[in-house]
Amino acid sequence: MVTEYLKFYFLSDDELLEILSQTKDPTAVQPHLRKCFENIARLKFQADLQISHMYSGEGEEVELVQPVWPHGNVENWLRDVEKSMKASLRDSIHRSLQVYPEQPRTEWVLSWPGQVVIAGCQVFWTAEVSEALERGDLAQRLYPQLQTQLGDLVQLVRGGLSRMQRAVLSALIVIEVHAKDVVAKLVEEGVSSVNDFEWISQLRYYWAEEDLYIRAVNAEFLYGYEYLGNSGRLVITPLTDRCYLTLTGALHLKFGGAPAGPAGTGKTETTKDLGKALAIQTVVFNCSDQLDFIAMGKLLKGLASSGAWACFDEFNRIDVEVLSVVAQQITTIQKAQQQRISLYSFGFSDAKVLSKKITSTFKLSSEQLSSQDHYDFGMRAVKTVISAAGNLKRENPDMDEELICLRAIRDVNVPKFLQDDLKLFNGIVSDLFPKIKEEPIDYGTLEESIRNVCTKRNLKDVDGYITKCIQLYETTVVRHGLMLVGPAGSGKTKCYEILGAAMTALKGQPSVSGGVYEAVRIFVLNPKSITMGQLYWWSVKEVIASMDSQLACSLLNLIDCFFKPFVPKEGVKPPPQQNLNRLGELVEPWFMFSLVWSVGATGDGDSRQRFSAWLRGKMAEEKGVFGPPPGKYFVFFIDDLNMPMLETYGAQPPIELLRQWMDHRGWYDRKQIGTFKQLVDINFACAMGPPGGGRNPVTQRFTRHFNLLALAEMEDASKRKIFSTILGSWMGGLMSKKEPGIPVPALQPLNTPLVDATLRVYSTITSQLLPTPAKSHYTFNLRDLSKVFQGVLMAEASSVEDKVQLLRLWYHESCRVFQDRLVSPEDRDWFERLLQACVEELGCGMEEVVPARPVLYGDFMIPGADNKLVLFMDALRHVCSISRVLRQPLGNALLLGVLCVGPTGTGKTLTMSDKLLNNMPAEYITHFLNFSARTSANQTQDYIDSKLDKRYLMCILAILTITHTSL
């Protein structure tokens, strides 16, 4: 019901229910008329219920030229009342203007409703002032005439009049006084033209084409014909005039106004009076902190749909959170108004209907289609459709306007929809444009060029993919910026590359969107690989810094001298075309010449020699290409690849920097803004653990460039085989330095039992002592297991005499590897009991194996040496532990072109170090990086850049290995 009669939005729910509950009694609507109309207080119902007259709040009666029968729903016949109200006012104004010249003015002002009288007087005042300005007798004729007319009205007021007549004259005199003051100011300012600002800045009334129009400067408004009754008018001051001028200018641009000032200065009344001047219903709404955006949205729907004005008093009392939403609601309405006008400006004759279809399309799409981040059904999308429709209208001025609108809607929206949503969208537009049949568009040379490019690049020209390329072209025509969205490997990069190449191949030929095709230049930048400051600010800073330099200015002035002869000048014959065609090849020589005679010319003899040598070296470089020395290849090993933290939107900047090279073989210099550095003869090998524990998932757009090698956790049988073999070699004397090759028979039977005991300790501790927030370092892996045996192997096998000494050594190594990491006495006691159970299973008692604590091993003490340090037991224990750690070797590396994935301790780093350091061809040089959670893109780029230099200039003679510790 509300959508049928839009002014019902101004009523409360209770008032609507009251009207609905009495639909059989049309007169029951009378108490609510003042909220639906500006000043209809009641309607006159005849005996047969025909509505024949309307009455204002002051009691003024106006006959309806089109009587209304209140049949059917109340919303329907109220809409008929509104139409009849406007028709009656238009008819009365028209007839009053016709008789004005024939009837004495003092009689005329009492013969018509007050609103009609004021409007008619304003029309004739406008015409008289314009005529006087053209004739030049403003001061001599018109001003005295206005004084006389005002005097006549004053005399008339003093006579015997009815209350209603006196109200008419009271309001008219206020308007007439202002009219006389305006003319006096025009005389004072010496205005002599109808185009002078002092005159056109006034509200001027014109009757033209059977309608009343109001103009102010370049703004024009159709008189609203809302019945105002016989209400009073505001005394107009210079401040009021300025408010009118500002508000009408804003309304002309489809904006609103916000009069501000202290209480009681007339902000609300000025707004209401301007509404009366234009005969538009003005709803005054008192705001408070209790107002929510839902209630405001309901009111705004009524205003936007009915064309009424709203004066929001005390607007700043609304809560900031609500105000933010309200501001967006108002902005949406304003943009919708502006877009409808855009359709008219593009030459559409049925813009109002088409604008409704466009907005209905987006409204239904937002309700029925799935929710996707890249879907946009707001005003920005509406504007894009209208721009596309305007382009199509210019290209096809005789095409059916609904077909143009449908094509624009499809061109803008279809490329971004998912397959399932596309079916729903087709249903929506077919319902809104039921009689429109689309014909396929012939893209002619563009499609042919796209297919040719695909063939040259060894790509299959699948029809669906060609369609995507054409959709991208259509989008670039109507959008300043766009985004290609899709999973890795779906063809986004190739799509824009193919389109760019196809358009470049058609350079100069007529395009399907009007104009001609232009050559396309593509600059690729990964914004996630640099900071925001580098992306938006550094370029500005660099330009300003350069322009502030006198040397730079001299250089630019010299270059400018070379270009001046080629600048077109009026009356001067342009240079031959063959000269213009060679400009491209002359730019570099001109620059070098200017550089020598601006920068180079400033030094003394020695400086010029050095400058000459530097410049010659620069000219000899391969431009923008960086890499290792010729004949060499760099392999950068990146450990813990997935450690860098995710930024707000889920990207990892260091990885995005590497991906820039993977996709485009280079990146931009952070110091020389805009310079692209091509990196050659390098490759990357990486290792990472599975996501979790501080490690993050890595985008598929990066991992697709690698061969993936997953290293799974070893089974116990494999571990037993590996460590039994190693331990057996030690027991067999193969690792002995004192007695190489001589086995130790007393130890050899303990090989398998000792390995099994170690595996039991490892599996128990990894399953029982799990990491917690307080014990986040309780992470044990295969590397820890190997360290137990690594520690045992540090001892000389021949010096271990029996089973007890072997178990004591094993106990020591197990404590160093596992127990030293435990932080609480409870955990250490638990581990002690675990070792005791293992020792007892091996047939020994704990007191026999560990007669005293702590058990310490070391080989750094020299018997009889003079030791000036006093080592207490804790210090001695720590020295022994540190010495043991320092003696054990560590290594890191990775295979070429392979991303190695697996849990910590599965041998990723060790395997890759061996392959890259020991099994690579001589021309390959390996560098090591270790990513951490805080590794930034800048650090990554700086490190890699530091290893590379411009080709053919520099030779790296040493292999530099850098290891970063993960956080």
KOLDO-925782 format. One record per residue (C-alpha): x, y, z. Coordinates in steps of 0.5 Angstrom, whole numbers, plus 2048, in hexadecimal, padded with zeros to 3 digits. Example, Ala and Ser with C-alpha at 12.3 -4.5 7.8 and 13.67 -1.06 7.14 Angstrom:
<recs>
8197F7810 81B7FE80E 
</recs>
This chain:
<recs>
800800800 806805802 8098047FB 8028067F8 80280C7FB 80980F7FD 807814802 80480F807 80C80E808 80B81480C 805811811 80780D817 805806817 7FF80781C 7FC80C817 7FD808811 7F9802815 7F4807817 7F3809810 7F380280E 7EE800813 7E9805810 7E9804809 7E2803808 7E180A80A 7E580F806 7E481580A 7E8812810 7EF81480C 7ED81B80E 7F181C814 7F7819811 7F781E80A 7FC82380D 80281E80E 80081C806 800823803 803829805 7FC82D807 7F6829805 7F382880C 7EC825809 7E8823803 7E1825801 7DD81E800 7D781F7FD 7D181B7FF 7D38167FA 7DA8167FD 7DD81A7F6 7E381E7F9 7E18257F6 7E582A7FA 7EC82A7FE 7ED82F804 7F3832807 7F483280F 7F283980F 7EC83780B 7ED83A804 7E98367FF 7EB8347F8 7E78307F3 7EA82A7F0 7EA82A7E8 7E98237E8 7E58207EE 7E78197F1 7E38137F2 7E68107F9 7E58097F6 7E98037F7 7EF8037FC 7F18097FF 7F880A7FC 7F580A7F5 7F080F7F6 7F58147FB 7F98137F5 7F48167F0 7F381C7F5 7FA81E7F5 7F981E7ED 7F38227ED 7F68277F3 7FC8287EE 7F88297E8 7F382E7EB 7F98327ED 7FC8327E7 7F58347E4 7F48397E9 7FB83D7E7 7FA83C7E0 7F383F7E0 7F58457E5 7FB8477E0 7F68487DB 7F184C7DE 7F78507E2 7F88567DC 7F08577DC 7EE8577E3 7F085D7E8 7F685A7EC 7F285C7F3 7EC8577F1 7F18527EE 7F48507F4 7EE84F7F8 7EB84B7F2 7F08457F3 7F38407F8 7F98437FC 7FE83E7F9 7FB8407F2 7FC8477F3 8038477F5 8058437F0 8018477EB 80484E7ED 80B84A7ED 80A8497E6 8088507E4 80E8537E8 81384F7E5 8108517DE 8108587E0 8178587E3 81A8557DD 81685A7D8 8198607DC 82085D7DC 81F85D7D4 81C8637D3 8218677D8 81B86A7DC 81C8667E3 81C86C7E7 8188717E3 81286C7E2 8128667E6 8148687ED 80F86D7EE 80A8687EB 80C8637F0 80B8687F6 80486A7F3 8028637F3 8058617FA 8018687FC 7FB8657F9 7FB85F7FD 7FD862804 7F6866803 7F2860801 7F485D807 7F286380B 7EB862808 7E685D80A 7E8856808 7E784F80A 7EC84B80F 7ED847809 7EE84D804 7F3850809 7F784A80A 7F884A802 7FA851802 7FF851808 80384B805 80384F7FE 805855801 80B852804 80D84F7FD 80C8567FA 81085A7FF 8168557FD 8148567F6 81585E7F7 81B85D7FB 81E8597F5 81D85E7F0 81F8637F4 8268607F5 82685F7ED 8268667ED 82B8677F2 8308637EF 82E8657E8 82C85F7E5 82A8607DD 82A8587DB 8268527DC 82C84E7DC 82F8527E2 83084E7E8 82C8527ED 8268517E9 8278497E7 8298487EE 8228497F0 81C8447F0 8188467E9 8128437E7 8108417E0 80A83E7DD 80C83A7D7 8098347D3 8038347D8 8078337DE 80A8387E3 8128387E4 81683B7E9 81E83D7E7 82383F7EC 82A8407E8 82B83A7E4 8268367E8 81F8357E5 8198317E9 81282F7E7 80D8327EC 80B82C7F0 80482E7F1 80382C7F8 7FD82F7FB 800834800 7F9837803 7F983E805 7FF83E80A 80484480B 80B845808 81184680B 81484D80B 81A84D806 821850808 827850804 82984A808 823846806 8258487FF 82C845800 82983F803 82483E7FD 82A83F7F8 82E83A7FB 8288357FC 8268357F5 82D8357F2 82D82E7F6 82782C7F4 82882D7ED 82E8287EE 82A8237F1 82D8247F8 82A8277FF 82C82C803 82D82D80B 82C83480D 830835814 82F83A819 82D83C820 82683A823 82183F821 82484281A 81F83F815 823839813 81C834813 81883A811 81C83C80B 81C835808 815834809 81383B805 8188397FF 8138337FF 80D8377FF 81083C7F9 8118357F5 80B8327F7 80E82C7FA 80C828800 811829806 81182480B 814827812 817821816 81A82281D 82081E81E 82281B824 827815827 822810827 82181081F 82480A81C 826809814 81F805813 81B80A815 81F80F811 81F80A80B 81780A80B 81781280B 81C812805 81880D801 812812802 816818800 81A8157FA 8138127F7 80E8177F8 81381D7F6 8128217FD 817824801 819823808 81C82880D 820824812 820828818 82682781E 829822819 82F82281D 82C81F823 82C81881F 831813822 83781381E 83680C81C 82F80D819 831813816 83680F812 83180B80F 82C81180E 83281480A 83380E805 82B80E804 82B815802 8318157FE 82D80F7FA 8278137F9 82B8197F6 82F8147F2 8298117EF 8268187ED 82C81A7EA 82D8137E6 8258147E3 82781B7E1 82D8187DD 8298137D9 8258197D7 82C81D7D5 82E8177D1 8288187CD 8238137CF 81C8157CF 8198107D3 81E8117D9 8198107DF 8178097DD 81E8077DB 8218097E2 81B8067E5 81D7FF7E2 8248007E3 8238017EA 81E7FB7EB 8247F77E7 8297F87ED 8247F87F2 8217F17F0 8287EF7EF 82B7F17F6 8257ED7F9 8257E67F4 82C7E57F2 8327E27F7 8367E77FB 83D7E87F8 8427ED7FA 8437EF7F3 83B7F07F2 8397F87F2 8327FA7F2 8338017F4 8338087F1 83A8067EE 8378017EA 8318057E8 83680A7E5 83A8057E1 8338037DE 83180A7DC 83880B7D9 8388057D5 8318077D3 83380E7D1 83980B7CD 8348067C9 82F80C7C8 8358107C5 83780A7C0 8308087BF 82B80E7BF 82580A7BC 8258047C0 8208027C4 8218067CB 81F8007CF 8247FB7CB 8298007CC 8288007D4 8277F87D4 82E7F87D0 8317FD7D5 82F7F97DB 8317F27D8 8387F57D6 8397F87DD 8377F27E1 8377EC7DD 83F7EB7DE 83F7EB7E5 83A7E67E7 83B7DF7E8 8387DA7E4 8327D87E9 8317E07EA 8317E17E2 82A7DD7E2 8277E07E7 8297E77E4 8267E57DD 8207E47E0 8207EB7E3 8217EE7DD 81C7EA7D9 8177EC7DE 8187F47DD 81A7F47D6 8157EE7D3 8147F17CC 81B7F27CB 81F7ED7C7 8267EE7C7 82A7ED7C0 8327EA7C1 8377F07C0 83C7EF7BB 8437F17BE 8467F07B7 84D7F27B7 84E7F27BE 84C7EB7BF 8507E97B9 8567ED7BC 8557E97C2 8557E27BF 85B7E47BB 85F7E67C1 85D7DF7C5 8607DB7BF 8667DF7BF 8677DD7C6 8657D67C5 85F7D77C9 8587D47C7 8537D97C5 84D7D67C9 8477DA7C8 8457DB7CF 84C7DE7D1 84C7E27CB 8457E57CE 8497E67D4 84E7EA7D0 8487EE7CD 8457EF7D4 84B7F27D6 84B7F77D0 8447F97D2 8467FA7D9 84C7FF7D8 8478037D3 8438057D9 8478047DF 84D8087E1 8508027E5 84E7FB7E6 8507F47E9 8517ED7E6 84E7E87EB 84F7E17EB 8537DB7ED 85B7DA7EC 85C7D77E5 8557D97E2 8587DE7DD 8587E57E0 85F7E77DE 85E7E47D7 8577E87D6 85A7EF7D7 8607ED7D3 85D7EA7CD 8587F07CD 85D7F57CD 8617F27C8 85B7F17C3 8597F97C4 8607FB7C3 8607F77BC 85A7FB7BA 85D8027BC 85A8077B8 8548037B5 84D8057B7 84B8017BE 8447FE7C0 8438037C5 8448097C1 84B80D7BF 8518097BE 8558037C1 85B8067C4 8628027C6 8617FF7CD 8678007D2 8677FB7D8 86A7FC7DF 86A7F77E4 86B7F87EB 8697F47F1 8677F97F6 8677F47FC 86F7F37FB 8707FA7FD 86E7FF802 868804801 86D80A802 8718077FC 86B8067F8 86780D7F9 86C8127FC 8738107F9 8728127F2 8708197F4 87581A7F9 87A8187F3 87881D7EE 8778237F3 87F8217F5 8818217EE 87E8277EC 88182B7F2 88782A7EF 88B82F7EB 88E82A7E7 8888267E5 88582C7E3 88B82E7DE 88A8277DB 8838277DA 88382E7D7 88982C7D2 8848267D0 87E82B7CF 88382F7CA 8838287C6 87B8277C6 87982F7C5 87A82E7BD 8758287BD 86F82C7C1 86A82E7BD 8698367BC 86383A7B9 86683D7B2 86C8387B2 86D8337AD 86D82C7B1 8738287B0 8738227AB 87081C7AD 8778187AC 87A81C7B1 87581B7B6 8758137B5 87C8147B7 87B8177BE 87B8117C2 88280F7C0 8858167C1 8838167C8 8888137CB 88E8167C7 88B81D7C9 88A81B7D1 8928197D1 89481F7CD 8908237D2 89381F7D8 89A8217D6 8998287D5 8958297DB 8978247E1 89E8237DD 8A082A7DC 8A082C7E3 8A68287E5 8AD82A7E4 8B28267E0 8B38207E5 8AC8207E6 8AA8207DF 8AF81A7DE 8AB8167E3 8A48187E1 8A68167DA 8A980F7DC 8A280E7E0 89E8107DB 8A180B7D6 8A18067DB 8998077DB 8988077D4 89C8007D3 8977FD7D8 8927F97D6 88C7FD7D8 8887FB7DE 88A7F47DE 88D7F17E5 8907EA7E6 8967E67E8 89D7E77E5 89C7E47DE 89D7DD7DD 89A7DC7E4 8947DA7E7 8917DC7EE 88C7D87F2 8897DB7F8 8877D67FE 8817D9802 8807D5808 87A7D580C 8767D9806 86F7D9809 8727DC810 8707E480E 86A7E6811 8647E880D 8627EF80C 85B7F180D 8587EE807 85C7E8807 8627E9803 8697E8805 86D7EE802 8747EA801 8717E47FD 86D7E97F9 8747EC7F7 8767E67F5 8707E47F1 8717EB7ED 8787E87EB 8747E17EA 86F7E47E5 8737EA7E2 87A7E97E3 87C7EF7E7 8797F47EC 87A7FC7EC 87F7FF7EF 87E8027F6 8838087F5 88280A7EE 87A80A7EE 8778087E8 87D8047E5 87C7FC7E4 8827F87E6 8827F17E2 8857EC7E5 8887E67E1 88C7E07E3 8897DF7E9 8857DA7ED 8827D87F3 8817D27F7 87D7D27FE 87B7CE804 8757CE809 8727CB80E 86A7C980E 8667CF810 8657D0817 8697D281D 86B7D981A 86B7D6813 8667D980E 8637D6808 8667D8801 8627DB7FB 8617D67F6 8637DC7F1 86A7DB7F4 86B7D37F5 8697D27EE 8707D47EB 8737CE7EF 8747C77EF 8717C57F6 8757BF7F9 8717BD800 8767BA805 8717B680A 8737B4811 8777AD811 8747A7814 8777A481A 87A79E815 87E7A3811 8807A7817 8827A081A 88679E814 88A7A5813 88C7A681B 88E79E81C 89279F816 8967A5818 8967A381F 89979C81D 89E79F819 8A07A381F 8A079D823 8A479981E 8AA79E81F 8A97A1818 8A97A881B 8AE7A7820 8B47AC81F 8B87A8824 8B77A1822 8B47A181B 8B179B819 8B179781F 8AA796822 8A8796829 8A478F82A 8A1791831 89D79682E 89B793827 89578F82A 89279582D 891799826 88A797825 88779782C 88B79E82D 8877A1826 88179E828 8817A182F 8837A882C 87D7A7827 8797A682D 87B7AC831 87A7B082A 8737AE829 8717AF830 8737B6831 8707B882A 8697B582C 8697B7834 86D7BE834 8697C282F 86A7CA82E 8667CE832 8667D6833 86A7D6839 86F7D0835 86E7D282E 8767CF82D 8737C882F 8747C6827 8787C0826 87A7BD81F 87E7B881C 8847BD81C 8847BC824 8847B5823 88A7B581F 88E7B9824 88D7B4829 8917AF825 8967B5822 8987B6829 8997AF82B 89E7AF825 8A27B5827 8A57B082C 8AA7AB82B 8A77A482A 8AD7A082D 8AD7A4833 8A67A2835 8A879C839 8A179883A 89A79983A 89979D840 89E7A283D 89A7A2837 8937A383A 8967A983E 8997AC838 8927AB835 88E7AE83B 8937B483A 8917B5833 88A7B4834 88A7B983A 88D7BE836 8897BE830 8827BD833 8827BF83B 8867C583A 8807C8836 87B7C783C 8797CD840 8767CA846 8787C584B 8727C184A 8747C0843 87B7BE845 8797B984A 8757B6845 87A7B5840 87F7B2845 87A7AD846 8797AC83F 8817AB83E 8817A6845 87C7A2842 8807A183B 88679F83F 88379A843 88079783D 88779683A 889792841 88C798845 88A79C84B 88A7A384B 88F7A4851 8947A084E 8937A4847 8937AA84A 8967AA851 8977B2852 8947B884F 8957BC84A 8987B7845 89D7BB841 8A17BA83B 8A67BE837 8AD7BE834 8AF7C5835 8B37C483B 8BA7C383B 8BD7C0841 8C27C4845 8C07CA842 8C07D0846 8B97D2847 8B87D984A 8B07D984A 8AC7D6850 8A67D284C 8A07D0851 89C7CB84F 8977CE84B 89C7D2847 8A07CC845 8997C8843 8987CE83E 89F7CE83C 89F7C783A 8987C8837 89A7CD832 8A17CA831 89D7C482E 8987C882A 89E7CC827 8A17C6825 89B7C3821 89B7C5819 8947C8816 8937CA80F 88D7CD80B 88C7CC803 8877CA7FE 8867C77F7 8867CC7F1 87F7CD7EE 87C7C97F4 8777CB7F9 8787C67FF 8737C5804 8737C180A 8737C1812 8787C4815 87E7BF816 87C7BB810 8837BD80C 8817C3808 8867C7809 88B7C280A 88A7BF803 8897C5800 8907C8802 8937C2800 8917C27F9 8927C97F8 8997CA7FB 89C7C37F9 8987C17F3 8977C77EF 89B7C97E8 8A17CE7E9 89D7D47E6 8987D47EC 8997D87F2 8947D67F8 8927DC7FD 88D7DA803 8887DE806 8847DC80C 87D7DF80C 87A7E1813 8737E4815 8767EB815 8797EB80E 8777F080A 8777F1802 87C7F7802 8817F2806 8807ED801 8817F17FB 8877F57FE 88A7EE800 8897EB7F9 88B7F27F5 8927F27FA 8947EC7F6 8927EE7EF 8957F47EB 8947F67E4 8977F17DF 89E7F27DC 8A07F77E1 8A27F37E7 8A47EC7E9 8A37E97F0 8A97E57F2 8A77E27F9 8A17DE7FB 89D7E1800 8987DD805 8947E180A 88F7DD80F 88A7E1812 8877DE818 87F7DC818 87B7E081E 
</recs>
